[in-house]
Amino acid sequence: MKRKLAWAVSRVFDPVVEIPILLAGSVYYALSNGLRWRFLVMLLVVDALLPALYMVYGLMKGKIKDWDITKREERMGLYFFTIFAHLFGVVAAYAVGKTDLFEILLVFWTMAVVFAVVTLFWKISVHAGTNAAVVAFFNHYYGWDRFWWLVLVLIVVLWSRVEIKKHTWAQVLVGATLALVWVSLGLQWLG
């Protein structure tokens, strides 16, 4: 029962789900500051759909053995493809003068670069990092009084990744701490 619950939590709060939520939250914030819907569609295609399609392609071709990309070495192609795709979104936001969105996307992009570099040497939990980024982002822009409960979600996600033996406590704690600090400080520094 405990293991089934852990698997369910891990799937519901998967980076494939959470990253589009972060992008949507970023875009919603930018929309309230005049961003056009066409740009939103382009951003979701470039930053969410293309990396997801790359992952599915990797799974179909056997370059990625499982949905969780359990083997650290299998993560690198997807990570660097995603970094390139996200960079396109960052540059596009800058090019059209959407400074607020550019700054948010830049924080997320630099976090992705840091996670990719760490992954070259050690397996860090992207589930933990993505969910911690969600905590930092939503609480920075929308307030702890409304989104405090995301910390509880993060704790449950950390437990689930360890429970299903995809990560150690060190890997989830480092992933969560790094992302929480990086995104919190980045968003605070940029305004």
ZAKOL-661165 format. One line per 8 residues: their letters; for each residue x, y, z of N, C-alpha, C, O. Coordinates in steps of 0.1 Angstrom, whole numbers, always signed. Layout:
A) X/Y/Z/X/Y/Z/X/Y/Z/X/Y/Z; ...
END
This chain:
MKRKLAWA) +8/-12/+0/+0/+0/+0/+9/+13/+0/+6/+22/-8; +19/+13/+9/+27/+24/+10/+35/+27/-3/+36/+38/-8; +40/+16/-9/+47/+17/-22/+38/+22/-33/+43/+30/-41; +26/+17/-34/+16/+21/-44/+13/+36/-43/+13/+44/-53; +12/+41/-30/+9/+55/-28/+22/+63/-32/+20/+74/-39; +34/+58/-29/+46/+65/-33/+47/+66/-49/+50/+77/-54; +43/+55/-56/+43/+56/-70/+33/+66/-75/+36/+73/-85; +21/+66/-70/+11/+76/-74/+15/+90/-72/+14/+98/-81
VSRVFDPV) +21/+93/-60/+26/+106/-57/+37/+110/-68/+37/+121/-73; +46/+101/-70/+57/+103/-80/+52/+106/-94/+58/+114/-101; +41/+100/-98/+35/+102/-111/+28/+116/-112/+29/+123/-121; +19/+118/-101/+11/+130/-101/+20/+143/-101/+17/+153/-107; +31/+142/-93/+40/+154/-91/+53/+152/-99/+64/+155/-94; +52/+146/-111/+63/+143/-120/+67/+156/-127/+59/+165/-129; +80/+158/-129/+85/+170/-137/+78/+172/-150/+77/+183/-154; +73/+161/-156/+66/+163/-169/+53/+170/-167/+48/+177/-176
VEIPILLA) +48/+169/-155/+35/+177/-151/+39/+190/-145/+33/+200/-148; +49/+191/-136/+53/+203/-129/+59/+213/-138/+56/+225/-135; +67/+210/-147/+74/+220/-155/+64/+228/-163/+65/+240/-163; +54/+222/-170/+43/+230/-176/+36/+238/-166/+31/+249/-170; +34/+234/-154/+27/+242/-144/+35/+254/-141/+30/+265/-140; +49/+252/-139/+57/+264/-137/+57/+274/-149/+56/+286/-147; +57/+268/-161/+57/+277/-173/+43/+284/-173/+43/+296/-176; +33/+277/-170/+19/+283/-171/+18/+294/-160/+13/+305/-162
GSVYYALS) +24/+291/-148/+24/+302/-137/+32/+314/-142/+28/+325/-139; +43/+312/-148/+52/+323/-153/+44/+331/-163/+44/+343/-163; +38/+324/-172/+31/+330/-183/+19/+338/-178/+16/+349/-183; +12/+332/-169/+0/+338/-163/+5/+352/-156/-2/+362/-158; +16/+351/-149/+21/+363/-143/+24/+374/-154/+21/+385/-153; +30/+369/-165/+34/+378/-176/+21/+383/-184/+21/+394/-188; +11/+374/-185/-1/+378/-192/-8/+390/-184/-13/+399/-191; -7/+389/-171/-13/+400/-164/-5/+413/-166/-9/+424/-162
NGLRWRFL) +7/+412/-172/+15/+424/-176/+16/+426/-191/+25/+432/-195; +6/+421/-198/+5/+424/-212/+10/+414/-222/+11/+417/-234; +14/+402/-218/+19/+392/-228/+8/+387/-237/-3/+386/-232; +11/+384/-249/+1/+379/-259/+0/+364/-258/+10/+357/-255; -12/+358/-261/-14/+344/-261/-6/+337/-271/-2/+325/-269; -3/+343/-283/+6/+336/-293/+19/+333/-287/+25/+322/-290; +25/+342/-279/+38/+339/-273/+37/+328/-263/+46/+319/-262; +26/+327/-256/+23/+316/-246/+24/+303/-254/+30/+293/-249
VMLLVVDA) +17/+302/-265/+16/+289/-272/+30/+285/-277/+34/+274/-275; +38/+295/-282/+51/+292/-287/+60/+287/-275/+68/+278/-276; +59/+294/-264/+67/+291/-252/+64/+277/-247/+73/+269/-244; +51/+273/-246/+47/+260/-242/+52/+249/-252/+56/+238/-247; +52/+252/-264/+57/+242/-274/+72/+240/-273/+76/+229/-272; +79/+251/-272/+94/+251/-271/+98/+245/-258/+107/+237/-257; +93/+250/-247/+98/+247/-234/+92/+234/-227/+98/+228/-218; +80/+230/-232/+74/+218/-226/+72/+207/-236/+76/+195/-233
LLPALYMV) +65/+210/-247/+62/+199/-257/+74/+193/-263/+75/+181/-264; +84/+201/-268/+95/+196/-275/+104/+187/-266/+108/+176/-270; +107/+191/-253/+114/+182/-244/+106/+169/-241/+112/+159/-240; +93/+170/-240/+85/+158/-237/+86/+149/-249/+87/+137/-247; +85/+154/-261/+86/+146/-273/+100/+140/-274/+101/+128/-278; +110/+147/-270/+124/+142/-270/+125/+130/-261/+131/+120/-264; +119/+131/-249/+119/+120/-239/+111/+108/-245/+116/+97/-243; +100/+110/-250/+92/+99/-256/+100/+92/-267/+101/+80/-268
YGLMKGKI) +107/+100/-276/+115/+95/-286/+127/+86/-280/+129/+75/-285; +133/+91/-269/+144/+84/-262/+139/+71/-257/+146/+61/-257; +126/+71/-251/+120/+59/-246/+118/+49/-257/+120/+37/-256; +112/+54/-268/+109/+45/-280/+122/+39/-286/+121/+27/-290; +132/+46/-286/+145/+42/-293/+154/+34/-283/+164/+29/-287; +150/+33/-270/+158/+26/-260/+170/+34/-255/+178/+28/-247; +171/+47/-258/+181/+55/-253/+178/+58/-238/+187/+61/-230; +166/+58/-235/+161/+60/-221/+153/+48/-218/+144/+44/-225
KDWDITKR) +157/+41/-207/+151/+28/-204/+138/+28/-197/+130/+19/-198; +136/+39/-189/+123/+40/-181/+119/+54/-179/+127/+63/-181; +106/+56/-176/+101/+69/-175/+108/+78/-165/+110/+90/-167; +113/+72/-154/+120/+80/-144/+135/+83/-148/+142/+90/-140; +139/+78/-159/+153/+79/-163/+162/+76/-151/+170/+84/-146; +160/+64/-146/+167/+59/-134/+182/+60/-135/+189/+64/-125; +188/+57/-147/+202/+57/-148/+207/+72/-152/+202/+78/-161; +216/+77/-143/+220/+90/-145/+226/+93/-159/+223/+104/-164
EERMGLYF) +233/+84/-164/+239/+86/-178/+229/+88/-189/+231/+95/-198; +217/+82/-187/+206/+84/-197/+200/+97/-197/+193/+101/-206; +202/+105/-186/+196/+118/-185/+202/+129/-193/+195/+139/-197; +215/+127/-197/+222/+139/-202/+217/+144/-216/+216/+156/-218; +213/+135/-225/+207/+139/-238/+195/+148/-236/+194/+158/-242; +186/+143/-228/+173/+150/-225/+176/+164/-218/+171/+174/-222; +185/+163/-208/+188/+176/-201/+194/+186/-210/+190/+198/-210; +204/+183/-219/+210/+193/-227/+201/+197/-238/+201/+209/-242
FTIFAHLF) +192/+188/-243/+182/+192/-253/+172/+202/-246/+169/+212/-252; +168/+199/-234/+159/+208/-227/+165/+222/-224/+159/+232/-225; +178/+222/-220/+185/+234/-218/+185/+243/-231/+183/+255/-230; +188/+236/-242/+188/+244/-255/+174/+249/-258/+173/+261/-262; +164/+241/-256/+150/+245/-259/+146/+256/-250/+140/+266/-254; +149/+255/-237/+146/+266/-227/+153/+279/-231/+148/+290/-229; +165/+278/-235/+173/+290/-238/+166/+297/-250/+166/+309/-250; +160/+290/-259/+153/+296/-270/+141/+304/-264/+139/+316/-268
GVVAAYAV) +134/+299/-254/+123/+306/-248/+128/+318/-240/+121/+329/-241; +139/+317/-233/+145/+328/-226/+148/+340/-236/+145/+351/-233; +155/+336/-246/+160/+346/-256/+147/+352/-263/+147/+365/-265; +137/+344/-266/+125/+350/-273/+118/+360/-263/+114/+370/-268; +117/+357/-251/+111/+366/-241/+119/+379/-241/+113/+390/-240; +132/+378/-241/+140/+390/-241/+138/+398/-253/+137/+410/-253; +138/+391/-265/+137/+397/-278/+124/+405/-280/+124/+415/-286; +113/+400/-274/+101/+407/-275/+98/+417/-264/+87/+423/-263
GKTDLFEI) +108/+419/-255/+107/+429/-245/+99/+425/-233/+95/+434/-225; +97/+412/-231/+89/+408/-219/+99/+405/-207/+102/+394/-204; +103/+416/-201/+114/+416/-191/+110/+407/-179/+119/+399/-175; +98/+409/-174/+94/+400/-163/+95/+386/-166/+101/+378/-158; +89/+382/-177/+90/+368/-181/+104/+363/-184/+108/+352/-180; +112/+371/-190/+126/+368/-193/+133/+365/-180/+140/+355/-180; +131/+373/-170/+138/+371/-157/+134/+358/-151/+143/+351/-145; +121/+355/-151/+117/+343/-145/+122/+331/-152/+128/+322/-146
LLVFWTMA) +121/+331/-165/+126/+320/-174/+142/+319/-172/+147/+308/-173; +149/+330/-171/+163/+329/-169/+167/+322/-156/+176/+314/-155; +159/+325/-145/+161/+318/-132/+159/+303/-134/+167/+295/-130; +148/+299/-141/+146/+285/-143/+156/+279/-152/+161/+267/-150; +161/+286/-162/+171/+281/-172/+184/+278/-164/+190/+268/-166; +188/+288/-156/+201/+286/-149/+200/+275/-139/+210/+268/-137; +189/+273/-133/+187/+262/-124/+188/+249/-132/+194/+239/-127; +182/+248/-144/+184/+236/-152/+198/+233/-156/+202/+222/-156
VVFAVVTL) +206/+244/-159/+220/+242/-162/+227/+236/-150/+235/+227/-152; +225/+242/-138/+231/+237/-126/+228/+222/-124/+237/+214/-121; +215/+218/-125/+211/+204/-123/+218/+195/-134/+222/+184/-130; +219/+200/-146/+226/+192/-156/+241/+190/-153/+246/+179/-155; +247/+201/-149/+261/+200/-145/+263/+190/-133/+272/+182/-134; +255/+191/-123/+256/+182/-112/+254/+168/-117/+261/+159/-112; +244/+166/-126/+241/+152/-131/+253/+146/-138/+253/+134/-140; +261/+154/-144/+273/+149/-150/+282/+140/-140/+288/+131/-144
FWKISVHA) +281/+144/-127/+289/+137/-117/+281/+129/-107/+287/+120/-101; +269/+133/-105/+261/+127/-94/+246/+127/-98/+242/+136/-105; +239/+118/-93/+224/+117/-96/+217/+126/-86/+216/+123/-74; +211/+137/-91/+203/+146/-82/+188/+144/-86/+185/+140/-98; +179/+146/-77/+165/+144/-79/+159/+156/-86/+157/+167/-80; +155/+154/-99/+148/+165/-106/+133/+166/-101/+127/+177/-101; +127/+154/-96/+114/+155/-90/+115/+165/-78/+106/+174/-77; +125/+163/-70/+126/+172/-58/+129/+186/-63/+123/+196/-57
GTNAAVVA) +138/+188/-72/+141/+202/-77/+129/+209/-83/+127/+221/-80; +122/+202/-92/+111/+208/-98/+100/+212/-88/+94/+223/-89; +97/+203/-79/+87/+206/-69/+91/+217/-60/+83/+225/-55; +104/+218/-56/+109/+229/-48/+108/+242/-56/+105/+252/-50; +111/+241/-69/+110/+253/-77/+95/+258/-77/+93/+270/-77; +86/+249/-78/+71/+253/-77/+68/+260/-64/+62/+270/-64; +74/+254/-53/+72/+261/-40/+77/+275/-40/+70/+284/-36; +90/+276/-44/+96/+290/-44/+89/+300/-53/+86/+311/-49
FFNHYYGW) +85/+295/-66/+79/+304/-75/+65/+309/-70/+63/+321/-69; +56/+299/-67/+43/+303/-63/+42/+311/-50/+34/+320/-49; +51/+308/-41/+51/+316/-29/+58/+330/-31/+54/+339/-24; +67/+331/-40/+73/+344/-43/+63/+353/-49/+61/+365/-45; +56/+348/-59/+47/+357/-67/+32/+358/-61/+26/+368/-63; +28/+347/-54/+14/+347/-50/+12/+346/-35/+1/+347/-30; +23/+345/-28/+22/+346/-13/+21/+333/-6/+15/+323/-9; +29/+332/+5/+29/+321/+14/+15/+318/+20/+12/+306/+24
DRFWWLVL) +8/+328/+22/-6/+327/+28/-15/+318/+19/-24/+312/+24; -12/+318/+6/-21/+310/-3/-14/+297/-7/-22/+288/-10; -1/+296/-7/+6/+284/-12/+15/+277/-2/+24/+270/-7; +13/+279/+11/+21/+273/+21/+21/+257/+20/+30/+251/+23; +9/+252/+16/+7/+238/+15/+16/+231/+5/+17/+219/+5; +22/+239/-4/+31/+232/-14/+43/+227/-7/+50/+217/-13; +47/+232/+4/+58/+226/+12/+54/+212/+16/+63/+203/+16; +42/+210/+20/+38/+196/+24/+38/+187/+12/+42/+175/+13
VLIVVLWS) +34/+192/+0/+35/+184/-12/+49/+180/-15/+52/+169/-18; +58/+190/-13/+73/+187/-16/+78/+176/-7/+85/+167/-11; +74/+177/+6/+79/+167/+16/+74/+153/+12/+81/+143/+12; +61/+152/+7/+56/+139/+3/+63/+134/-10/+65/+122/-11; +66/+143/-19/+73/+139/-31/+87/+134/-27/+91/+124/-33; +94/+140/-18/+107/+136/-14/+106/+122/-8/+114/+113/-12; +96/+120/+0/+94/+106/+6/+92/+96/-5/+97/+85/-5; +83/+100/-14/+79/+90/-25/+91/+86/-33/+92/+74/-37
RVEIKKHT) +100/+95/-37/+112/+91/-45/+121/+82/-37/+127/+73/-44; +122/+84/-24/+131/+75/-16/+123/+61/-15/+130/+51/-16; +111/+62/-12/+103/+50/-9/+103/+40/-22/+104/+28/-20; +102/+46/-34/+102/+37/-45/+117/+34/-50/+119/+28/-61; +126/+39/-42/+140/+36/-45/+146/+41/-58/+154/+35/-64; +141/+53/-61/+147/+60/-73/+158/+69/-69/+166/+73/-77; +158/+73/-56/+168/+83/-51/+170/+79/-36/+163/+72/-29; +182/+85/-31/+185/+84/-17/+180/+97/-11/+176/+106/-18
WAQVLVGA) +180/+97/+3/+176/+110/+9/+186/+121/+6/+181/+132/+4; +198/+118/+4/+208/+129/+0/+204/+135/-13/+205/+147/-15; +201/+126/-23/+197/+131/-36/+185/+140/-36/+184/+150/-43; +175/+136/-29/+162/+144/-29/+164/+157/-21/+159/+167/-24; +172/+156/-10/+174/+168/-1/+183/+178/-8/+180/+190/-8; +193/+173/-15/+202/+183/-23/+194/+189/-34/+194/+201/-36; +186/+181/-41/+178/+186/-52/+168/+196/-48/+166/+207/-54; +161/+193/-37/+151/+203/-32/+157/+215/-26/+153/+227/-29
TLALVWVS) +168/+214/-19/+174/+226/-13/+180/+235/-23/+179/+247/-23; +188/+228/-33/+194/+236/-43/+183/+244/-51/+185/+256/-54; +173/+238/-55/+162/+245/-63/+155/+255/-55/+153/+266/-60; +152/+252/-42/+145/+262/-34/+153/+274/-32/+148/+285/-33; +166/+272/-29/+175/+284/-27/+177/+291/-40/+176/+304/-40; +180/+284/-51/+183/+290/-63/+172/+298/-69/+173/+310/-72; +160/+293/-69/+148/+300/-74/+144/+311/-65/+141/+322/-69; +144/+309/-52/+141/+320/-42/+150/+332/-44/+146/+343/-45
LGLQWLG) +163/+329/-43/+173/+340/-44/+173/+346/-58/+174/+358/-59; +171/+338/-69/+171/+343/-82/+159/+353/-84/+161/+364/-90; +147/+349/-80/+135/+357/-82/+136/+370/-73/+132/+380/-77; +142/+368/-61/+143/+380/-52/+153/+390/-58/+151/+402/-58; +165/+384/-63/+175/+393/-69/+170/+400/-81/+174/+412/-83; +163/+393/-90/+158/+400/-102/+146/+409/-100/+143/+417/-109; +140/+408/-88/+129/+417/-86/+117/+410/-84/+106/+416/-82
END
